[in-house]
Amino acid sequence: MELVGPAVSEGDHGVHVVPRPDGSVREVAVPDLFFSTTDRKGVIDGANAVFCHYAQYTMDEILRQPHNLIRHPDMPGGAFQIMWDLLLSGRPMAAYVKNLAHDGVAYWVFATVTPLGDGFLSVRSRPCRTDLWQAADSLYQKVLPMELAARSAGASRVATAKLGVAALAEGIGGLGFPGYEDFIRLAVPAEVAARRELTRWTDPDPRDPVSGPMHDMLAGAIAVDRTLDNQMAGLDELDTLSTKLAEQSDQTEASIARLRAAVSAAVAASGEVAATEPVLGRVVGPLSAISQWLAEAMEDLRHRLDDVRGRIGELRLRIALARLHDEQLGEFARELAAGDAPERAPLYIQELALALEETATTAAREVMVTNEGLRTLAQDLVEVEREMRTFQRQLATWRLLIPRYRLSQRLDPFTEPIDAQLKSGLRQVAAVRHLADQCLAASKPFDSGPMSAALHAVKAARASVREFAHQDLSSVSWLAASAT
């Protein structure tokens, strides 16, 4: 992502000639993955050779420069305002971004940006989900003219960016996402999965080191990948469950309305015959109390359903980010071992290893939090299902009193919502119970051992690199030689 910090100006970091787009586009190769690191103002303090290749700048030309060095004028400012709002609140960012290389050629990337220490790490890849990429491009083409018109009318950069944020939010809503973070939760796992179908970085590579710290780092990264594979295996099931939770949540309001309509009709009908058949009133009394509890419980349940859905989305995002960071670490270890990395590569690989440790640990924590949420939700669903069964039995008992006391004709105007609830309620009871069973089934025991062991290997390799750095033995040439 083009980390354009609001406090950074090009004059603070040297003068560079802004290239003009020549209208051509350079495609990013599927296997290529590249990164940059910045401080909190968006000033570049690290990158890999692949980044320099696509940006068409040397490493010396990009270091200590603001990241808008590669910003394409076709990108709306609102996208970067959204990015800064998320990053400065500690949240990850992801977007389809059109960049501009030094030679005037454009290149599209899918960029993720995450907090790292006192700055940020951005990992970029070729956009693999064409549908999402095209939707984003179309949205940018609608928003950019609005921003340009606002600037021409005298609006400030800040005001224009806010206008862009609002326009992008409206456009994202039109695509079916409540907010931009919902788009991120879908796009990152979708891109990682699509990329996985096209390339497998864990396959043997001619650049693979045979010994030394980079061999150990790559081996640790591959071990992390295997563990993340196991975590990913359950995501399809969770994705399906998330859809069912959404359906149940959407049905809550209508269910409460039917419940209240049935009770209101039963109360009114009981009042109609209270003088001659008071038994109906005695039966409807507990029914009202149960329905009130159910209405409140179902409303609370809707919020818990939405919360668990959010947790599932966050889990999918965190695992996908961990996979991206893991692949970037492995690929950069290969770059370094092959002697293709910059002089500060030992520092960069330590930062990438730290980023992986943080994202993988966060993903593991999200697994446990999601599982606990699923178990709690299952308990809540079982409790609601039990009370729904009680309500249905009580309502059915009341309904049978009508023909027993020969009141069918007299009370016929009241029975339609009652009969509707008796019919739909049975289906709903079964659906709630089935959903509870699915939540329990999806809440699988989580064994943190394999991930802990894999991350321990990465940490050990990182410590080795750091140790050699302290001994002044950490030059790129030394690390490359140690891998052969």
Long-range contacts (C-beta under 8 A, 24 or more apart in sequence): 1-67, 1-80, 1-83, 1-93, 1-94, 1-95, 1-97, 1-111, 1-112, 1-113, 1-122, 2-67, 2-68, 2-70, 2-71, 2-75, 2-80, 2-97, 2-99, 3-36, 3-38, 3-42, 3-66, 3-67, 3-83, 3-113, 3-120, 3-122, 4-42, 4-66, 4-67, 4-68, 4-71, 4-80, 5-38, 5-40, 5-41, 5-42, 5-43, 5-66, 5-67, 5-84, 6-84, 7-41, 8-41, 8-42, 8-43, 8-66, 8-68, 9-66, 10-65, 10-66, 10-68, 12-66, 13-43, 13-64, 13-65, 13-66, 14-64, 14-65, 16-61, 16-65, 16-69, 19-100, 19-101, 19-102, 19-103, 19-104, 20-104, 21-72, 21-73, 21-74, 21-100, 21-104, 21-106, 22-103, 22-104, 22-105, 24-104, 24-105, 24-106, 25-105, 25-106, 25-107, 25-108, 26-54, 26-101, 26-105, 26-106, 26-107, 27-107, 27-126, 28-54, 28-107, 28-108, 28-109, 28-124, 28-125, 28-126, 29-126, 30-126, 30-128, 30-195, 30-198, 30-199, 31-199, 31-201, 32-125, 32-126, 33-123, 33-124, 33-125, 33-201, 33-324, 33-327, 33-328, 33-331, 34-123, 34-124, 35-121, 35-122, 35-123, 35-124, 35-328, 35-332, 35-352, 36-62, 36-67, 36-121, 36-122, 37-116, 37-119, 37-120, 37-121, 37-122, 37-348, 37-351, 38-67, 38-119, 38-120, 38-122, 39-118, 39-119, 40-88, 40-118, 40-119, 40-120, 41-66, 42-66, 42-67, 42-68, 42-120, 43-67, 44-69, 45-119, 46-344, 46-347, 46-348, 46-351, 47-342, 47-348, 48-332, 48-335, 48-341, 48-342, 48-345, 48-348, 49-335, 49-340, 49-341, 49-342, 50-335, 51-124, 54-99, 54-101, 54-107, 54-109, 55-99, 55-101, 55-102, 56-101, 56-102, 56-103, 56-105, 57-101, 57-102, 59-342, 61-102, 70-99, 70-100, 70-101, 71-99, 71-100, 72-98, 72-99, 72-100, 72-106, 73-100, 74-98, 74-106, 74-140, 74-141, 74-144, 75-140, 75-144, 76-140, 76-143, 76-144, 76-147, 76-164, 76-167, 76-168, 77-147, 77-157, 77-160, 77-161, 77-164, 78-143, 78-147, 78-161, 78-162, 78-163, 78-164, 78-165, 78-166, 78-167, 78-168, 79-140, 79-164, 79-168, 80-161, 81-161, 81-162, 81-164, 81-165, 82-165, 82-168, 82-180, 83-113, 85-165, 86-180, 86-181, 87-113, 87-115, 87-120, 90-115, 91-181, 92-184, 92-188, 92-317, 92-321, 93-184, 94-184, 94-187, 94-188, 94-191, 95-136, 96-127, 96-132, 96-133, 96-136, 96-137, 97-124, 98-137, 98-140, 108-133, 110-187, 110-191, 112-188, 112-321, 112-324, 114-321, 114-325, 114-355, 114-359, 116-351, 116-354, 116-355, 116-358, 117-351, 117-354, 121-325, 121-351, 121-352, 121-355, 123-324, 123-325, 123-328, 125-191, 125-195, 125-324, 126-195, 127-191, 128-191, 128-194, 128-195, 128-197, 128-198, 129-187, 129-190, 129-191, 129-194, 132-186, 132-187, 132-190, 132-191, 135-175, 139-168, 139-171, 139-172, 139-175, 142-167, 142-171, 143-167, 143-168, 143-171, 182-313, 184-317, 185-313, 185-314, 185-316, 185-317, 186-313, 188-317, 188-320, 188-321, 188-324, 189-235, 189-316, 189-317, 189-319, 189-320, 191-320, 192-320, 192-323, 192-324, 193-320, 196-323, 201-225, 201-327, 201-330, 201-331, 202-330, 205-334, 207-334, 207-335, 207-337, 207-338, 208-334, 208-337, 209-333, 209-334, 209-337, 209-482, 209-483, 209-484, 210-483, 210-484, 211-482, 211-483, 211-484, 212-337, 212-479, 212-482, 212-483, 213-461, 213-464, 213-465, 213-468, 213-479, 213-482, 213-483, 214-333, 214-334, 214-336, 214-337, 214-349, 214-461, 214-479, 214-480, 214-482, 214-483, 215-337, 215-483, 216-457, 216-460, 216-461, 216-464, 217-329, 217-330, 217-333, 217-349, 217-353, 217-458, 217-461, 217-462, 217-465, 218-330, 218-333, 218-334, 218-337, 219-457, 220-454, 220-455, 220-457, 220-458, 220-460, 220-461, 221-326, 221-327, 221-329, 221-330, 221-333, 221-356, 221-458, 222-330, 223-450, 223-453, 223-454, 223-457, 224-322, 224-326, 224-356, 224-360, 224-451, 224-454, 224-455, 224-458, 225-323, 225-326, 225-327, 225-330, 226-450, 226-454, 227-450, 227-451, 227-454, 228-319, 228-322, 228-323, 228-326, 228-360, 228-363, 230-450, 231-319, 231-363, 231-367, 232-319, 232-323, 234-442, 234-444, 235-315, 235-316, 235-319, 237-442, 238-312, 238-315, 238-316, 238-370, 238-442, 239-312, 239-316, 241-312, 241-438, 241-439, 241-442, 242-309, 242-312, 242-313, 244-435, 244-438, 245-305, 245-306, 245-308, 245-309, 245-312, 245-435, 246-305, 246-309, 248-305, 248-431, 248-432, 248-435, 249-302, 249-305, 249-306, 249-309, 251-428, 252-298, 252-299, 252-301, 252-302, 252-305, 253-302, 255-298, 255-424, 255-428, 256-295, 256-298, 256-299, 258-417, 258-420, 258-421, 258-424, 258-425, 259-291, 259-294, 259-295, 259-298, 259-391, 259-421, 260-291, 260-295, 261-417, 261-420, 261-421, 262-291, 262-395, 262-417, 262-418, 262-420, 262-421, 262-422, 263-287, 263-288, 263-291, 264-417, 265-414, 265-415, 265-416, 265-417, 265-418, 266-395, 266-398, 266-414, 266-418, 268-414, 269-402, 269-411, 269-414, 269-415, 269-418, 270-398, 272-410, 272-411, 272-414, 273-405, 273-407, 273-410, 273-411, 277-401, 277-405, 277-407, 279-401, 279-405, 280-398, 280-401, 280-402, 280-405, 283-394, 283-397, 283-398, 283-401, 284-398, 286-394, 287-391, 287-394, 287-395, 287-398, 290-387, 290-390, 290-391, 290-394, 291-391, 293-387, 294-384, 294-387, 294-388, 294-391, 297-380, 297-383, 297-384, 297-387, 298-384, 300-380, 301-380, 301-381, 301-384, 304-376, 304-377, 304-380, 305-377, 307-373, 308-370, 308-373, 308-374, 308-377, 308-439, 311-366, 311-369, 311-370, 311-373, 312-370, 314-366, 314-370, 315-363, 315-366, 315-367, 315-369, 315-370, 318-359, 318-362, 318-363, 318-366, 319-363, 319-366, 321-359, 321-363, 322-356, 322-359, 322-360, 322-362, 322-363, 325-352, 325-355, 325-356, 325-359, 325-360, 326-356, 326-360, 328-352, 329-353, 329-355, 329-356, 329-458, 336-476, 336-479, 336-480, 336-483, 337-479, 337-480, 337-483, 337-484, 338-480, 339-476, 339-477, 339-480, 341-476, 342-476, 343-475, 343-476, 345-476, 345-479, 346-465, 346-468, 346-469, 346-474, 346-475, 346-476, 346-479, 347-469, 349-462, 349-465, 350-462, 350-465, 350-466, 353-458, 353-459, 353-461, 353-462, 354-462, 356-455, 356-458, 357-455, 357-458, 357-459, 360-451, 360-455, 361-455, 364-446, 364-448, 364-451, 367-446, 368-446, 371-443, 371-444, 371-446, 372-443, 374-439, 374-440, 374-442, 374-443, 375-439, 375-440, 375-443, 377-436, 377-439, 378-436, 378-437, 378-439, 378-440, 378-443, 381-432, 381-433, 381-435, 381-436, 381-439, 382-433, 382-436, 384-432, 385-429, 385-432, 385-433, 385-436, 388-425, 388-428, 388-429, 388-432, 389-429, 391-425, 392-422, 392-425, 392-426, 392-429, 395-421, 395-422, 395-425, 396-422
